[in-house]
């Protein structure tokens, strides 16, 4: 199995591109998590509002009926409304449970995307360090060649010419 070897700069650019894609995926997961959290908060507010309204209606259950309405029908109407509010609150609790499940899943996906971004970023940094090390080695080798060439020139100037 032969592996194709790419130039180091190409690999660095490819890793930078992959890191950017991982960052974009992480940002998308963060937006999804934020939206799920806001949905949970909105539904919790709805549940609280329904509970307060139901409590307010229960406290007014025995209030005198409006003019023209007899006690039994006013009481039955108020009880039906309180039951209706309870049904709405129960439905909202179900939606809240679904939203919390979706939030937990979104948080897991966000954590996975964060881990993937960290891994890609670490790979990119390792490759950049390798590139920088290679460049330093190349500069050192070039400096040694220059020194050797300079020494050769100096020694050639001081060497007597051989008689022919």
C-alpha positions in Angstrom: 0.0 0.0 0.0 1.6 3.2 -1.1 0.8 6.4 0.7 0.9 9.6 -1.2 3.0 12.2 0.5 1.9 15.8 0.3 4.1 18.8 0.6 4.1 20.2 4.2 2.6 23.5 3.3 -0.3 21.7 1.5 -0.9 19.7 4.6 -0.8 22.8 6.8 -3.4 24.5 4.6 -5.5 21.3 4.6 -5.4 21.0 8.4 -6.3 24.7 8.7 -9.3 24.2 6.4 -10.4 21.2 8.5 -9.9 23.1 11.7 -12.1 25.9 10.3 -14.8 23.4 9.3 -14.7 21.9 12.8 -15.0 25.4 14.3 -18.0 26.2 12.1 -19.6 22.9 13.1 -19.0 23.8 16.8 -20.5 27.2 16.3 -23.6 25.6 14.7 -23.9 23.1 17.6 -23.6 26.0 20.0 -26.4 27.9 18.2 -28.6 24.8 18.3 -27.9 24.3 22.0 -28.7 27.9 22.7 -32.0 27.6 20.7 -32.9 24.5 22.7 -32.2 26.2 26.0 -34.3 29.2 25.0 -37.1 26.9 24.0 -36.9 25.2 27.4 -37.0 28.6 29.2 -39.9 29.7 27.1 -41.9 26.6 27.9 -41.0 26.8 31.6 -42.4 30.3 31.5 -45.5 29.1 29.9 -45.9 26.4 32.5 -45.4 28.9 35.3 -47.9 31.3 33.8 -50.5 28.5 33.5 -49.9 27.5 37.1 -50.3 31.0 38.3 -53.5 31.5 36.2 -54.9 28.2 37.5 -54.2 29.2 41.1 -55.8 32.6 40.5 -58.8 31.0 39.0 -59.1 28.5 41.9 -58.9 31.4 44.4 -61.8 33.0 42.6 -63.8 29.8 42.4 -66.2 30.8 45.2 -66.5 34.5 44.2 -70.0 35.7 43.5 -71.2 35.0 40.0 -71.6 37.8 37.5 -75.2 39.3 37.3 -77.6 37.1 35.3 -75.7 33.8 36.0 -76.8 31.4 38.6 -74.3 29.8 41.1 -74.3 26.2 39.8 -73.6 27.2 36.2 -70.9 29.8 37.2 -69.3 27.2 39.5 -69.4 24.6 36.7 -68.0 27.1 34.2 -65.1 28.0 36.5 -64.3 24.4 37.3 -64.2 23.6 33.5 -61.9 26.5 33.0 -59.6 25.4 35.8 -59.6 21.8 34.3 -58.8 23.3 30.9 -55.8 25.2 32.4 -54.6 22.0 34.1 -54.8 20.2 30.7 -52.8 23.0 29.1 -50.2 22.9 31.9 -49.9 19.1 31.5 -49.4 19.5 27.7 -46.8 22.2 28.3 -45.1 19.9 30.8 -44.9 17.2 28.1 -43.5 19.7 25.6 -41.0 20.8 28.3 -39.9 17.2 28.8 -39.3 16.8 25.1 -37.5 20.1 24.9 -35.2 19.1 27.8 -34.5 15.8 26.0 -33.6 17.7 22.9 -31.5 20.1 25.0 -29.5 17.2 26.5 -28.9 15.7 23.0 -27.9 19.1 21.7 -25.4 19.5 24.6 -24.0 16.1 23.9 -23.6 17.0 20.2 -22.0 20.3 21.2 -19.5 18.5 23.5 -18.6 16.1 20.6 -18.1 19.0 18.2 -15.9 20.7 20.8 -13.8 17.6 21.3 -13.5 17.3 17.5 -12.4 20.9 17.2 -9.8 20.5 19.9 -8.4 17.4 18.2 -8.3 19.1 14.8 -6.7 22.2 16.3 -4.1 20.0 18.1 -3.3 18.2 14.9 -2.9 21.5 13.1 -0.7 23.0 15.8 1.5 19.8 15.7 1.9 20.1 12.0 2.7 23.8 12.2 5.4 22.9 14.8 6.8 20.3 12.5 6.9 22.8 9.7 8.6 25.4 11.9 11.1 22.8 13.0 11.8 21.8 9.4 12.3 25.4 8.5 14.8 25.9 11.4 16.7 22.8 10.3 16.8 24.0 6.7 18.1 27.4 7.9 20.8 25.7 10.0 21.8 23.4 7.1 22.1 26.5 4.9 24.1 28.3 7.5 26.5 25.3 7.8 26.8 25.2 4.0 27.6 28.9 3.9 30.2 28.5 6.7 31.8 25.5 4.9 31.9 27.5 1.7 33.5 30.5 3.5 36.0 28.2 5.2 36.9 26.7 1.8 37.4 30.1 0.3 39.6 31.2 3.2 41.7 28.0 3.1 42.0 28.2 -0.7 43.4 31.8 -0.4 46.1 30.7 2.0 47.0 27.5 0.2 50.1 27.8 -2.0 49.6 26.9 -5.6 51.0 23.6 -6.5 53.9 23.8 -9.1 52.9 22.3 -12.4 
